[in-house]
Amino acid sequence: MLRIHDTRARQVVQLQPGRMVRMYTCGPTVYRHAHVGNLRTYVLADLVRRVLERRRVRVLACRNVTDVGHLNDTGVDKVVREAEVEGRSVRELARHYEATFDADTTALNVRPPEHAPRASESVEPMIELIAALVERGHAYALPDGSVFFDVRTFPTYGEISGNRLEELQPAHRIEAVDPRKRFHADWALWKPAEGELTWDSPWGRGFPGWHVECSAMALRFLGPSVDLHLGGIDLRFPHHEDERAQSDAATGHEVVRHWVHGEHLLFDGRKMAKSTGNVVLLSDVTAAGLDPLAVRMAFLEHRYRQQLNLTWDTLRAADRTLRRWRARVAEWAESPSAPMAGEHVARAEAALDDDLDTPATLRVLRELERDESVPPGARLESFLHLDQVLGLDLSADIGRAPVLPPGAGELLESRARARAAGDWKEADRLREELAELGVRVSDTPEGQTWA
Protein backbone atom coordinates (compact mmCIF):
# COMPACT_ATOMS: atom_id res chain seq x y z
CA MET A 1 0.00 0.00 0.00
CA LEU A 2 1.04 3.59 -0.56
CA ARG A 3 3.63 5.19 1.72
CA ILE A 4 3.54 8.97 1.69
CA HIS A 5 5.14 11.88 3.55
CA ASP A 6 2.96 13.30 6.30
CA THR A 7 3.91 16.93 6.93
CA ARG A 8 2.58 16.95 10.49
CA ALA A 9 4.32 13.66 11.38
CA ARG A 10 7.47 14.84 9.55
CA GLN A 11 8.07 11.39 8.11
CA VAL A 12 6.93 8.99 5.44
CA VAL A 13 4.01 6.95 6.79
CA GLN A 14 2.22 3.84 5.63
CA LEU A 15 -1.39 4.54 4.73
CA GLN A 16 -3.85 2.16 6.32
CA PRO A 17 -6.98 2.81 4.28
CA GLY A 18 -10.22 1.01 4.69
CA ARG A 19 -12.48 0.44 1.74
CA MET A 20 -12.60 4.18 1.05
CA VAL A 21 -10.22 7.12 1.38
CA ARG A 22 -11.66 10.59 1.90
CA MET A 23 -9.36 13.16 0.28
CA TYR A 24 -9.59 16.96 0.34
CA THR A 25 -7.52 19.26 -1.88
CA CYS A 26 -7.46 23.03 -1.55
CA GLY A 27 -8.81 24.31 -4.85
CA PRO A 28 -8.25 27.39 -7.02
CA THR A 29 -9.07 31.00 -6.27
CA VAL A 30 -10.97 31.90 -9.42
CA TYR A 31 -10.04 35.50 -10.14
CA ARG A 32 -7.34 34.78 -12.76
CA HIS A 33 -5.85 31.92 -14.77
CA ALA A 34 -4.10 29.13 -12.88
CA HIS A 35 -0.44 28.90 -13.96
CA VAL A 36 1.45 25.65 -14.34
CA GLY A 37 2.90 26.05 -10.85
CA ASN A 38 -0.62 26.07 -9.40
CA LEU A 39 -1.54 23.02 -11.46
CA ARG A 40 1.23 20.87 -9.97
CA THR A 41 -0.86 20.37 -6.81
CA TYR A 42 -3.79 18.95 -8.76
CA VAL A 43 -1.62 16.52 -10.71
CA LEU A 44 -0.26 15.36 -7.33
CA ALA A 45 -3.80 14.77 -6.02
CA ASP A 46 -4.70 12.89 -9.19
CA LEU A 47 -1.59 10.72 -8.90
CA VAL A 48 -2.44 9.82 -5.29
CA ARG A 49 -5.96 8.93 -6.37
CA ARG A 50 -4.79 6.72 -9.25
CA VAL A 51 -2.25 4.87 -7.10
CA LEU A 52 -4.90 4.14 -4.45
CA GLU A 53 -7.50 3.08 -6.98
CA ARG A 54 -4.97 0.69 -8.55
CA ARG A 55 -5.00 -0.99 -5.13
CA ARG A 56 -8.81 -1.20 -5.35
CA VAL A 57 -9.36 1.53 -2.77
CA ARG A 58 -12.30 3.81 -3.47
CA VAL A 59 -11.39 7.51 -3.24
CA LEU A 60 -13.99 10.12 -2.33
CA ALA A 61 -12.45 13.43 -3.39
CA CYS A 62 -13.43 17.01 -2.63
CA ARG A 63 -11.77 20.09 -4.11
CA ASN A 64 -13.23 23.49 -3.32
CA VAL A 65 -13.55 26.57 -5.50
CA THR A 66 -12.64 29.82 -3.73
CA ASP A 67 -14.82 32.56 -5.20
CA VAL A 68 -15.16 34.69 -2.07
CA GLY A 69 -13.18 35.59 1.03
CA HIS A 70 -9.63 35.70 -0.35
CA LEU A 71 -8.42 39.21 0.52
CA ASN A 72 -5.52 41.13 -0.96
CA ASP A 73 -3.11 43.20 1.15
CA THR A 74 -5.50 46.15 1.26
CA GLY A 75 -8.38 44.06 2.66
CA VAL A 76 -10.31 43.91 -0.63
CA ASP A 77 -11.62 40.57 -1.90
CA LYS A 78 -9.44 39.56 -4.87
CA VAL A 79 -12.44 38.29 -6.82
CA VAL A 80 -14.31 41.58 -6.36
CA ARG A 81 -11.25 43.66 -7.25
CA GLU A 82 -10.47 41.73 -10.44
CA ALA A 83 -14.11 41.86 -11.53
CA GLU A 84 -13.92 45.66 -11.34
CA VAL A 85 -10.69 45.68 -13.36
CA GLU A 86 -12.11 43.42 -16.09
CA GLY A 87 -15.51 45.11 -16.16
CA ARG A 88 -17.45 41.94 -15.35
CA SER A 89 -19.82 40.96 -12.62
CA VAL A 90 -18.28 38.92 -9.81
CA ARG A 91 -20.28 35.88 -10.89
CA GLU A 92 -19.17 36.19 -14.53
CA LEU A 93 -15.53 36.53 -13.56
CA ALA A 94 -15.58 33.61 -11.14
CA ARG A 95 -17.38 31.27 -13.53
CA HIS A 96 -15.04 32.22 -16.39
CA TYR A 97 -11.87 31.39 -14.48
CA GLU A 98 -13.46 28.32 -12.92
CA ALA A 99 -14.17 27.06 -16.46
CA THR A 100 -10.61 27.72 -17.62
CA PHE A 101 -9.28 25.89 -14.57
CA ASP A 102 -11.50 22.91 -15.33
CA ALA A 103 -10.31 22.92 -18.95
CA ASP A 104 -6.66 22.99 -17.81
CA THR A 105 -7.06 20.11 -15.36
CA THR A 106 -8.94 18.10 -18.00
CA ALA A 107 -6.09 18.69 -20.46
CA LEU A 108 -3.70 17.35 -17.81
CA ASN A 109 -5.81 14.20 -17.36
CA VAL A 110 -6.77 15.15 -13.80
CA ARG A 111 -9.92 13.27 -12.92
CA PRO A 112 -12.68 15.52 -11.54
CA PRO A 113 -13.50 15.17 -7.83
CA GLU A 114 -16.85 13.85 -6.65
CA HIS A 115 -17.44 17.18 -4.91
CA ALA A 116 -16.32 20.62 -6.14
CA PRO A 117 -18.23 23.05 -3.89
CA ARG A 118 -18.04 26.79 -4.43
CA ALA A 119 -17.37 28.92 -1.38
CA SER A 120 -20.13 31.36 -2.40
CA GLU A 121 -22.65 28.50 -2.35
CA SER A 122 -21.43 27.08 0.96
CA VAL A 123 -21.74 30.06 3.28
CA GLU A 124 -24.45 28.42 5.40
CA PRO A 125 -22.16 25.61 6.70
CA MET A 126 -19.46 28.24 7.30
CA ILE A 127 -21.82 30.26 9.48
CA GLU A 128 -22.78 27.08 11.34
CA LEU A 129 -19.11 26.27 11.93
CA ILE A 130 -18.35 29.78 13.18
CA ALA A 131 -21.33 29.65 15.53
CA ALA A 132 -20.11 26.32 16.93
CA LEU A 133 -16.64 27.81 17.55
CA VAL A 134 -18.13 30.79 19.37
CA GLU A 135 -20.31 28.49 21.47
CA ARG A 136 -17.32 26.28 22.40
CA GLY A 137 -15.25 29.30 23.44
CA HIS A 138 -12.77 29.09 20.53
CA ALA A 139 -13.98 32.28 18.82
CA TYR A 140 -15.24 35.68 19.90
CA ALA A 141 -17.58 38.17 18.25
CA LEU A 142 -17.09 41.93 18.38
CA PRO A 143 -19.74 44.69 18.38
CA ASP A 144 -18.85 45.70 14.81
CA GLY A 145 -19.83 42.24 13.51
CA SER A 146 -16.33 40.77 13.25
CA VAL A 147 -15.66 37.26 14.54
CA PHE A 148 -12.12 36.06 15.33
CA PHE A 149 -10.69 32.66 16.18
CA ASP A 150 -9.01 32.71 19.59
CA VAL A 151 -5.81 30.84 18.73
CA ARG A 152 -4.62 30.58 22.34
CA THR A 153 -7.54 28.21 23.03
CA PHE A 154 -5.93 25.68 20.67
CA PRO A 155 -2.67 24.61 22.36
CA THR A 156 -1.39 22.34 19.54
CA TYR A 157 -1.40 25.14 16.97
CA GLY A 158 1.76 24.95 14.86
CA GLU A 159 2.12 21.17 14.62
CA ILE A 160 1.95 21.22 10.81
CA SER A 161 4.40 24.06 10.13
CA GLY A 162 6.53 23.85 13.27
CA ASN A 163 5.77 27.45 14.20
CA ARG A 164 5.47 28.06 17.93
CA LEU A 165 2.59 30.25 18.97
CA GLU A 166 4.68 32.20 21.48
CA GLU A 167 7.25 32.96 18.78
CA LEU A 168 4.84 34.18 16.12
CA GLN A 169 5.22 37.82 15.17
CA PRO A 170 2.69 40.07 13.43
CA ALA A 171 2.79 39.69 9.64
CA HIS A 172 5.36 42.00 8.07
CA ARG A 173 2.76 43.56 5.75
CA ILE A 174 0.64 44.75 8.68
CA GLU A 175 1.82 48.08 10.04
CA ALA A 176 0.14 47.67 13.41
CA VAL A 177 -1.56 44.84 15.24
CA ASP A 178 -5.33 45.02 14.98
CA PRO A 179 -6.32 46.30 18.44
CA ARG A 180 -9.62 44.44 18.23
CA LYS A 181 -7.84 41.09 18.50
CA ARG A 182 -7.18 39.42 21.82
CA PHE A 183 -3.90 38.11 20.38
CA HIS A 184 -2.12 39.25 17.25
CA ALA A 185 -2.17 35.74 15.68
CA ASP A 186 -5.97 35.46 15.90
CA TRP A 187 -7.62 35.47 12.47
CA ALA A 188 -10.96 36.57 11.10
CA LEU A 189 -13.75 34.03 10.70
CA TRP A 190 -16.33 36.62 9.68
CA LYS A 191 -15.86 40.16 8.33
CA PRO A 192 -18.56 42.84 8.36
CA ALA A 193 -19.29 44.31 4.92
CA GLU A 194 -22.03 45.51 2.60
CA GLY A 195 -22.46 45.12 -1.14
CA GLU A 196 -21.81 42.26 -3.52
CA LEU A 197 -20.63 38.94 -2.10
CA THR A 198 -22.05 39.53 1.38
CA TRP A 199 -24.53 37.51 3.45
CA ASP A 200 -26.66 37.90 6.55
CA SER A 201 -25.37 36.18 9.68
CA PRO A 202 -26.00 36.20 13.44
CA TRP A 203 -23.25 38.86 13.70
CA GLY A 204 -24.54 41.08 10.92
CA ARG A 205 -24.05 41.29 7.18
CA GLY A 206 -20.63 40.35 5.87
CA PHE A 207 -18.61 37.51 4.37
CA PRO A 208 -16.49 34.61 5.69
CA GLY A 209 -12.75 34.62 6.11
CA TRP A 210 -10.70 32.59 3.66
CA HIS A 211 -9.48 29.92 6.09
CA VAL A 212 -12.92 28.93 7.37
CA GLU A 213 -14.23 27.82 3.99
CA CYS A 214 -12.02 24.73 3.68
CA SER A 215 -12.89 23.59 7.20
CA ALA A 216 -16.61 23.98 6.54
CA MET A 217 -16.62 22.34 3.11
CA ALA A 218 -14.40 19.41 4.09
CA LEU A 219 -16.66 18.66 7.04
CA ARG A 220 -19.83 19.11 4.99
CA PHE A 221 -18.84 16.92 2.02
CA LEU A 222 -16.40 14.40 3.54
CA GLY A 223 -17.65 14.15 7.12
CA PRO A 224 -15.83 14.42 10.47
CA SER A 225 -12.86 12.28 9.39
CA VAL A 226 -10.61 13.12 6.40
CA ASP A 227 -7.88 10.63 5.51
CA LEU A 228 -5.75 12.85 3.27
CA HIS A 229 -5.56 16.62 2.96
CA LEU A 230 -3.43 17.90 0.06
CA GLY A 231 -2.14 21.29 -0.98
CA GLY A 232 0.88 23.25 -2.06
CA ILE A 233 3.66 23.87 0.45
CA ASP A 234 2.76 27.57 0.52
CA LEU A 235 -0.56 26.67 2.20
CA ARG A 236 1.11 24.90 5.11
CA PHE A 237 1.13 28.17 7.08
CA PRO A 238 -1.08 29.89 7.91
CA HIS A 239 -3.92 28.36 5.88
CA HIS A 240 -3.60 24.73 6.91
CA GLU A 241 -2.65 25.55 10.49
CA ASP A 242 -5.75 27.72 10.77
CA GLU A 243 -7.91 25.13 9.04
CA ARG A 244 -6.75 22.36 11.38
CA ALA A 245 -7.42 24.54 14.44
CA GLN A 246 -10.94 25.42 13.27
CA SER A 247 -11.94 21.88 12.32
CA ASP A 248 -10.50 20.21 15.41
CA ALA A 249 -11.83 22.87 17.80
CA ALA A 250 -15.33 22.57 16.33
CA THR A 251 -15.46 18.75 16.41
CA GLY A 252 -13.37 18.05 19.49
CA HIS A 253 -11.10 15.60 17.67
CA GLU A 254 -8.34 15.42 15.04
CA VAL A 255 -10.20 15.65 11.73
CA VAL A 256 -7.38 15.16 9.21
CA ARG A 257 -5.33 12.01 9.48
CA HIS A 258 -2.52 12.91 7.05
CA TRP A 259 -1.40 16.28 5.66
CA VAL A 260 0.46 16.07 2.32
CA HIS A 261 2.16 18.99 0.59
CA GLY A 262 3.74 19.43 -2.83
CA GLU A 263 6.79 21.65 -3.23
CA HIS A 264 7.15 24.93 -5.13
CA LEU A 265 7.64 25.12 -8.86
CA LEU A 266 10.14 27.57 -10.31
CA PHE A 267 10.44 28.60 -13.94
CA ASP A 268 13.89 29.44 -15.25
CA GLY A 269 15.10 29.51 -11.65
CA ARG A 270 12.58 32.05 -10.39
CA LYS A 271 9.36 31.73 -8.42
CA MET A 272 6.37 31.81 -10.72
CA ALA A 273 4.37 34.90 -9.85
CA LYS A 274 2.49 37.64 -11.65
CA SER A 275 4.54 40.26 -9.83
CA THR A 276 7.77 38.95 -11.38
CA GLY A 277 6.33 38.54 -14.88
CA ASN A 278 7.29 34.88 -14.72
CA VAL A 279 3.89 33.26 -15.17
CA VAL A 280 3.49 30.41 -17.66
CA LEU A 281 -0.02 29.18 -18.43
CA LEU A 282 -0.96 25.85 -19.92
CA SER A 283 -2.21 27.78 -22.95
CA ASP A 284 1.35 29.12 -23.40
CA VAL A 285 2.60 25.53 -23.53
CA THR A 286 0.12 24.50 -26.21
CA ALA A 287 0.77 27.73 -28.16
CA ALA A 288 4.42 26.66 -28.31
CA GLY A 289 3.33 23.49 -30.12
CA LEU A 290 3.76 21.19 -27.12
CA ASP A 291 1.31 18.61 -25.87
CA PRO A 292 -0.24 19.77 -22.55
CA LEU A 293 0.60 16.35 -21.11
CA ALA A 294 4.26 17.27 -21.57
CA VAL A 295 3.68 19.37 -18.43
CA ARG A 296 2.40 16.29 -16.59
CA MET A 297 5.41 14.32 -17.84
CA ALA A 298 7.77 17.06 -16.61
CA PHE A 299 6.09 16.95 -13.19
CA LEU A 300 6.50 13.16 -13.03
CA GLU A 301 10.23 13.51 -13.74
CA HIS A 302 10.59 14.92 -10.21
CA ARG A 303 9.35 13.83 -6.79
CA TYR A 304 6.41 15.87 -5.59
CA ARG A 305 8.39 16.91 -2.49
CA GLN A 306 11.25 18.30 -4.59
CA GLN A 307 11.35 21.88 -5.75
CA LEU A 308 11.02 21.73 -9.53
CA ASN A 309 12.78 24.21 -11.82
CA LEU A 310 10.83 24.04 -15.05
CA THR A 311 12.26 25.46 -18.28
CA TRP A 312 11.21 25.48 -21.90
CA ASP A 313 14.02 23.01 -22.58
CA THR A 314 12.68 20.55 -19.99
CA LEU A 315 9.17 20.92 -21.42
CA ARG A 316 10.41 20.27 -24.95
CA ALA A 317 12.35 17.22 -23.73
CA ALA A 318 9.23 15.91 -21.96
CA ASP A 319 7.21 16.48 -25.14
CA ARG A 320 9.74 14.49 -27.19
CA THR A 321 9.65 11.60 -24.72
CA LEU A 322 5.85 11.61 -24.73
CA ARG A 323 5.66 11.51 -28.53
CA ARG A 324 8.33 8.82 -28.76
CA TRP A 325 6.58 6.59 -26.25
CA ARG A 326 3.25 6.98 -28.01
CA ALA A 327 4.90 6.04 -31.30
CA ARG A 328 6.54 2.99 -29.71
CA VAL A 329 3.27 1.90 -28.09
CA ALA A 330 1.50 2.21 -31.47
CA GLU A 331 4.30 0.17 -33.07
CA TRP A 332 4.14 -2.54 -30.38
CA ALA A 333 0.36 -2.70 -30.83
CA GLU A 334 0.98 -4.22 -34.28
CA SER A 335 2.51 -7.29 -32.60
CA PRO A 336 0.68 -10.12 -30.82
CA SER A 337 -0.21 -9.37 -27.21
CA ALA A 338 1.90 -11.01 -24.51
CA PRO A 339 1.87 -11.09 -20.70
CA MET A 340 3.29 -8.00 -19.02
CA ALA A 341 6.98 -7.78 -18.20
CA GLY A 342 6.38 -8.75 -14.58
CA GLU A 343 9.75 -7.78 -13.11
CA HIS A 344 9.71 -4.33 -14.72
CA VAL A 345 6.11 -3.66 -13.75
CA ALA A 346 6.71 -4.81 -10.16
CA ARG A 347 9.65 -2.39 -9.80
CA ALA A 348 7.68 0.48 -11.32
CA GLU A 349 4.71 -0.11 -9.02
CA ALA A 350 6.96 -0.45 -5.98
CA ALA A 351 8.44 2.95 -6.82
CA LEU A 352 4.98 4.50 -7.00
CA ASP A 353 4.08 3.00 -3.62
CA ASP A 354 7.32 4.40 -2.16
CA ASP A 355 6.18 7.99 -1.55
CA LEU A 356 5.28 8.45 -5.21
CA ASP A 357 8.78 7.96 -6.62
CA THR A 358 7.70 8.80 -10.16
CA PRO A 359 11.27 9.45 -11.44
CA ALA A 360 12.15 5.83 -10.60
CA THR A 361 8.99 4.63 -12.36
CA LEU A 362 9.93 6.53 -15.53
CA ARG A 363 13.46 5.10 -15.39
CA VAL A 364 12.00 1.59 -15.38
CA LEU A 365 9.89 2.46 -18.44
CA ARG A 366 12.94 3.81 -20.29
CA GLU A 367 14.80 0.62 -19.46
CA LEU A 368 11.87 -1.48 -20.68
CA GLU A 369 11.62 0.55 -23.88
CA ARG A 370 15.22 -0.37 -24.76
CA ASP A 371 15.03 -4.01 -23.65
CA GLU A 372 14.73 -5.91 -26.93
CA SER A 373 14.65 -9.21 -25.03
CA VAL A 374 11.09 -8.38 -23.93
CA PRO A 375 8.51 -9.11 -26.68
CA PRO A 376 6.81 -6.03 -28.18
CA GLY A 377 3.41 -7.24 -26.98
CA ALA A 378 4.70 -7.49 -23.41
CA ARG A 379 6.11 -3.99 -23.56
CA LEU A 380 2.78 -2.75 -24.92
CA GLU A 381 0.79 -4.29 -22.07
CA SER A 382 3.30 -3.03 -19.46
CA PHE A 383 3.25 0.55 -20.73
CA LEU A 384 -0.54 0.64 -20.95
CA HIS A 385 -0.92 -0.87 -17.47
CA LEU A 386 1.37 1.70 -15.86
CA ASP A 387 -0.19 4.52 -17.84
CA GLN A 388 -3.40 3.97 -15.88
CA VAL A 389 -1.52 5.67 -13.03
CA LEU A 390 0.78 7.99 -14.99
CA GLY A 391 -2.09 9.41 -17.05
CA LEU A 392 0.00 10.25 -20.15
CA ASP A 393 -2.39 8.88 -22.81
CA LEU A 394 0.31 6.58 -24.19
CA SER A 395 -2.27 4.72 -26.30
CA ALA A 396 -3.23 7.89 -28.17
CA ASP A 397 -1.51 6.92 -31.44
CA ILE A 398 -2.73 3.31 -31.65
CA GLY A 399 -4.65 2.87 -34.90
CA ARG A 400 -4.00 6.47 -35.90
CA ALA A 401 -2.23 7.42 -39.10
CA PRO A 402 1.23 8.68 -38.07
CA VAL A 403 1.66 12.43 -37.97
CA LEU A 404 5.06 14.06 -37.98
CA PRO A 405 5.82 16.13 -34.86
CA PRO A 406 6.91 19.76 -35.36
CA GLY A 407 10.36 20.02 -36.96
CA ALA A 408 10.52 16.37 -38.04
CA GLY A 409 9.74 17.09 -41.69
CA GLU A 410 12.76 19.37 -42.02
CA LEU A 411 14.98 16.78 -40.34
CA LEU A 412 13.79 14.09 -42.76
CA GLU A 413 14.58 16.35 -45.71
CA SER A 414 18.04 17.08 -44.31
CA ARG A 415 18.68 13.38 -43.81
CA ALA A 416 17.60 12.59 -47.36
CA ARG A 417 20.10 15.15 -48.64
CA ALA A 418 22.84 13.73 -46.38
CA ARG A 419 22.22 10.21 -47.74
CA ALA A 420 22.27 11.48 -51.32
CA ALA A 421 25.63 13.13 -50.61
CA GLY A 422 27.01 9.98 -48.99
CA ASP A 423 27.35 11.71 -45.60
CA TRP A 424 26.44 8.62 -43.56
CA LYS A 425 27.68 10.07 -40.27
CA GLU A 426 25.30 13.02 -40.60
CA ALA A 427 22.48 10.70 -41.70
CA ASP A 428 22.99 8.58 -38.55
CA ARG A 429 23.02 11.69 -36.36
CA LEU A 430 19.75 12.90 -37.88
CA ARG A 431 18.22 9.44 -37.44
CA GLU A 432 18.98 9.66 -33.70
CA GLU A 433 17.54 13.16 -33.51
CA LEU A 434 14.37 11.98 -35.23
CA ALA A 435 14.14 9.04 -32.83
CA GLU A 436 14.13 11.51 -29.95
CA LEU A 437 11.04 13.07 -31.54
CA GLY A 438 9.37 9.67 -31.72
CA VAL A 439 10.02 9.18 -35.45
CA ARG A 440 11.58 5.85 -36.42
CA VAL A 441 13.40 5.98 -39.77
CA SER A 442 14.14 2.95 -41.96
CA ASP A 443 16.24 2.88 -45.14
CA THR A 444 14.92 0.91 -48.13
CA PRO A 445 16.07 0.59 -51.76
CA GLU A 446 13.35 3.11 -52.62
CA GLY A 447 14.60 5.58 -49.99
CA GLN A 448 13.94 6.32 -46.32
CA THR A 449 10.59 5.61 -44.69
CA TRP A 450 9.32 6.67 -41.30
CA ALA A 451 6.77 5.60 -38.73
Residue pairs with C-beta under 8 A, 6 or more apart in sequence:
1 14
1 15
1 16
1 17
1 55
1 353
2 14
2 15
2 48
2 51
2 52
2 55
2 352
2 353
2 356
3 12
3 13
3 14
3 15
3 353
3 354
3 355
4 12
4 13
4 15
4 48
4 228
4 258
4 260
4 355
4 356
5 11
5 12
5 13
5 260
5 305
5 355
6 12
6 13
6 258
6 259
6 260
7 160
7 236
7 259
7 260
7 261
8 159
8 160
8 258
8 259
9 258
12 355
13 258
15 21
15 52
15 227
15 228
15 258
17 52
17 57
17 227
19 57
19 58
20 57
20 58
20 59
20 60
21 52
21 57
21 58
21 59
21 60
21 227
21 228
22 60
22 62
22 222
22 223
22 225
22 226
22 227
22 228
23 45
23 48
23 49
23 59
23 60
23 61
23 62
23 222
23 226
23 227
23 228
23 229
23 230
24 61
24 62
24 63
24 214
24 218
24 222
24 226
24 228
24 229
24 230
24 256
25 41
25 42
25 45
25 61
25 62
25 63
25 113
25 229
25 230
25 231
26 41
26 63
26 64
26 214
26 230
26 231
26 232
26 235
26 239
27 63
27 64
27 65
27 66
27 116
28 34
28 38
28 65
28 66
28 97
28 98
28 101
29 66
29 67
29 70
29 78
29 79
30 65
30 66
30 67
30 79
30 93
30 94
30 95
30 96
30 97
30 98
30 101
31 70
31 78
31 79
31 81
31 82
31 83
31 93
31 94
31 97
32 82
32 97
32 274
33 97
33 100
33 101
33 281
33 283
34 97
34 100
34 101
34 104
34 281
34 282
35 272
35 279
35 280
35 281
36 265
36 267
36 272
36 280
36 281
36 282
36 285
36 295
36 310
37 264
37 265
37 267
37 272
37 280
38 232
39 104
39 105
39 108
39 282
39 295
40 232
40 262
40 265
40 299
40 304
40 308
41 230
41 231
41 232
41 262
42 63
42 105
42 108
42 110
43 108
43 110
43 296
43 299
44 230
44 260
44 262
44 299
44 304
44 356
45 61
45 63
45 110
45 230
46 108
46 109
46 110
46 111
46 391
47 300
47 304
47 356
47 358
47 389
47 391
48 228
48 230
48 260
48 356
49 59
49 61
49 111
50 111
50 388
50 389
50 391
51 352
51 353
51 356
51 389
52 59
53 59
54 349
54 388
54 389
60 114
60 115
60 222
61 113
61 114
61 115
62 113
62 114
62 115
62 116
62 117
62 217
62 218
62 221
62 222
63 113
63 115
63 116
64 116
64 117
64 118
64 119
64 122
64 213
64 214
64 217
65 94
65 98
65 116
65 117
65 118
65 119
66 119
66 210
66 213
67 79
67 90
67 94
67 98
67 118
67 119
67 120
68 77
68 79
68 119
68 120
68 123
68 197
68 207
68 208
68 213
69 77
69 119
69 207
69 208
69 209
69 210
69 212
69 213
70 77
70 78
70 79
70 210
71 77
71 78
71 210
72 78
72 81
73 173
77 197
77 207
79 90
79 93
79 94
79 197
80 90
80 196
80 197
82 93
83 89
83 90
83 92
83 93
83 94
86 93
88 96
90 196
90 197
94 118
94 120
98 118
102 112
104 281
104 282
104 292
105 112
106 112
107 282
107 286
107 292
107 293
108 282
108 292
108 293
108 295
108 296
108 391
109 293
109 296
109 391
109 392
109 393
110 391
115 217
115 221
115 222
117 217
117 220
117 221
119 126
119 208
119 213
119 217
120 197
122 213
122 216
122 217
122 220
123 199
123 207
123 208
125 216
125 217
125 219
125 220
126 208
126 212
126 213
126 216
127 190
127 199
127 201
127 202
127 208
128 216
129 212
129 215
129 216
129 219
129 246
129 250
130 139
130 147
130 189
130 190
130 201
130 208
130 212
131 202
132 250
133 139
133 149
133 189
133 246
133 249
133 250
134 140
134 141
134 147
136 249
136 250
137 150
137 153
138 149
138 150
138 153
138 154
138 245
138 246
138 249
138 250
139 147
139 148
139 149
139 150
139 189
140 147
140 148
140 150
140 182
141 147
141 190
141 203
142 148
142 180
144 180
144 192
144 204
145 190
145 191
145 192
145 201
145 203
145 204
145 205
145 206
146 180
146 188
146 190
146 191
146 192
146 203
146 206
147 188
147 189
147 190
147 203
148 180
148 181
148 182
148 186
148 187
148 188
148 189
149 186
149 187
149 188
149 189
149 242
149 245
149 246
149 249
150 182
150 183
150 186
151 157
151 165
151 183
151 185
151 186
151 187
151 245
152 165
152 182
152 183
153 249
154 245
154 248
154 249
156 248
157 165
157 241
157 245
158 164
158 165
158 241
159 244
160 236
160 237
160 240
160 241
160 244
160 259
161 236
161 237
161 238
161 240
161 241
163 237
163 241
165 185
168 184
168 185
169 184
170 177
170 184
177 184
178 184
187 209
187 211
187 238
187 242
188 209
189 208
189 209
189 211
189 212
189 246
190 201
190 203
190 206
190 207
190 208
190 209
190 212
191 206
191 207
191 208
191 209
192 203
192 204
192 205
192 206
193 205
193 206
193 207
194 205
197 207
198 205
198 206
198 207
199 205
199 206
199 207
208 216
210 239
211 238
211 239
211 242
211 243
211 246
212 246
214 239
214 243
215 243
215 246
215 247
215 250
218 226
218 229
218 243
218 247
218 255
218 256
219 247
219 250
219 251
219 255
224 251
224 253
224 255
225 255
225 257
226 255
226 256
226 257
227 257
227 258
228 256
228 257
228 258
228 260
229 240
229 256
229 258
229 259
229 260
230 260
230 261
230 262
231 239
231 240
231 260
231 261
231 262
232 261
232 262
232 264
233 261
233 262
233 263
233 264
234 264
235 261
236 259
236 261
240 259
244 255
244 256
244 259
247 255
247 256
248 254
248 255
261 305
262 304
262 305
263 304
263 305
263 306
263 307
263 308
264 271
264 307
264 308
265 272
265 307
265 308
265 309
265 310
266 272
266 307
266 308
266 309
266 310
267 278
267 280
267 309
267 310
267 311
268 278
268 309
268 310
268 311
269 309
270 276
270 278
271 278
272 278
272 279
272 280
273 279
280 310
282 292
282 295
285 292
285 294
285 295
285 315
286 292
288 312
288 315
289 406
290 315
290 316
290 319
291 319
291 322
291 323
293 322
293 391
293 392
293 393
294 315
294 316
294 318
294 319
294 322
295 315
295 318
296 391
296 392
297 318
297 319
297 321
297 322
297 392
298 308
298 310
298 314
298 315
298 318
299 308
299 358
300 358
300 359
300 361
300 362
300 390
300 392
301 314
301 318
301 358
301 359
301 362
302 308
302 358
302 359
303 355
303 356
303 357
303 358
303 359
304 356
304 358
305 355
320 405
320 436
320 437
320 438
322 392
322 438
323 405
323 437
323 438
324 435
324 436
324 437
324 438
325 365
325 369
325 383
325 392
325 394
325 438
326 393
326 394
326 395
326 396
326 397
326 438
327 397
327 402
327 438
327 439
327 440
327 451
328 369
328 379
328 383
328 438
329 380
329 383
329 384
329 394
329 395
329 397
329 398
330 397
330 398
330 399
330 400
330 402
331 376
331 440
331 451
332 376
332 377
332 379
332 380
332 383
333 380
333 395
333 398
333 399
334 376
335 375
335 376
335 377
335 380
336 375
336 377
337 377
337 380
337 381
338 375
338 376
338 377
338 378
338 380
338 381
339 378
339 381
340 378
340 381
340 382
340 385
341 368
341 371
341 374
341 378
341 379
341 382
344 364
344 365
344 367
344 368
344 371
344 374
344 382
345 382
345 385
345 386
347 360
347 364
348 360
348 361
348 364
348 365
348 386
349 361
349 386
351 357
351 358
351 360
351 361
351 364
352 358
352 361
352 389
354 360
358 390
361 386
361 390
365 383
365 386
368 374
368 379
368 382
368 383
369 379
371 379
374 382
383 394
384 394
384 395
387 393
387 394
387 395
402 450
402 451
404 412
404 439
404 450
405 437
405 438
405 439
407 437
408 434
408 437
408 439
408 450
411 430
411 433
411 434
411 437
411 439
412 434
412 439
412 441
412 448
412 450
414 430
415 426
415 427
415 430
415 431
415 434
415 441
415 448
416 447
416 448
418 424
418 426
418 427
418 430
419 427
419 443
419 448
431 441
434 440
434 441
434 450
435 441
439 450
439 451
440 450
440 451
441 448
441 449
441 450
442 448
442 449
442 450
442 451
443 449
